[in-house]
Amino acid sequence: MFDTKIKWVKFANDDAHLVELFMGRTCSPIKVNGKAVLLVNNEGEYHMVKNKCPHQGITLEKASCEDGKIICPWHHYGFDLKNGRGAGLYLDIYPIEKREDGYYAGFEYFSLF
C-alpha cells in the first residue's frame, strides 16, 4: 500500500562549494530541505547524517570519526556512517549523490502508491 520514495535536494553547487561548507572541519552542520543535518568528511568520503544523537539528542557537530564511524562527543557511542548502526540504536543517514550540477542529498518519504 505504501511506497518508499526518495526526494533529492541540492545542497552544494560544486566541489569548491562543498569544501567551503566544511570550513576546515570534519563535521559541518547545515540545513537541507528544512532538516538539521551534519555533513561529514571521513577520509575524503562524504556522508550526511541527522545532527542529533539517537541516544540523548545531543548535536553531533563536535563529533569525531574513527574506523568509518561517527563518534558522539558526549557518550562516545559510535555509529556506522554507511548504515547508521551503533550502540543498539540507529542514526538517520541520508545518501549523497554527485551530479553534473552539484551535490544532492536523498530524503525518504512515503506515498500511497
N, C-alpha and C positions, 0 to 999 in steps of 0.2 A: 504494500500500500504506500509506504513512504520510500522515497528515493533520495540517497545522499548525493549532493552535487557540490562542486567547488566553484566559488566565485574568486576570480583572480583580480587582485588590486595592485596597481603600480605603486611602488614606494621609492624607487630611485631611477633617475634618468639614464645613468651610465656608470662605468667603473669609478670615475672620479667622484661622482655624487655619492656612491656607496662608501668610498673611503672617507669622504667628508662627514658622513653620518656617524662614523666611529670616533672622530676627533682624537685619535691616538689610543683609544681604549679597546679592550677586548669585548666588552658588552656595552651596547648603546640603547637606551630606552627611546622608543619612538611610538607615535600613534599611527596606526594604519587601519583604515575603514572604521574609525572610532574606537578601536581596541588598543589598550596599552600593551605593547609587545616589546620584546627585547631582541635586538639584532645581535648575534653572537658570531665572532670570528674565532674559530678554533683551528689553529694551524693552517690558515688560509682557506678554510672551508666555511661557508656562511650558513647560518641556521637562524630560525626565528622561533621564539617560544613566548608563551604568556609571561608577562612580567610580574608574576606572583607565584610564590612557592605554594604548592598544594598542601603543605603541612600546616603552616601557621599564617600564610597570606602575606608574608614579608616580600617586598620587592627584591628582585634579583639583580638590580643594577650593579651592585658591588660584588657579584659572583665571580668565581674563577672557573677555569676549565682544566680538567685533568683526564687523560685517557678517554677522550670522546664524551665526557660528562660535564654538565654544568653543576657547580658545587654551590649550594645555598650558603651565603655568608653568615647566616645565623646559627643553624644547627649542623651545617656541613654535610647535609644529605646530598647525594649525587644523583642526577637524572640524566639518562642517556639522551644525547642530542638528536639521535635518529628516530627513537620511538617514544621518548618521554618517560620510560620506566625507571623507577628507583625508589628505594626505601618503602616498598609496598604501596606506593602512591604513583600517580601519573601526572606529569607536567604536560600541559597542552602544547603541542608543536604545530607549526604551520610550514608547509612546503614552500620553497623558494624556486622560482624559475627565471633563468636569464633569457631574455628575448632581444631581438634586434633593437627595440626602442627602450630597453631598460630592464629593471628587475621587478618581479611580481611576487606577491605572497598569496597563497591559496587559503581560503577560509571555507570550511564545510557549512552547508546548510541543507535543510530538508525540504523536499517538495512533495506534493501529493501524488505525483506520477513518476 
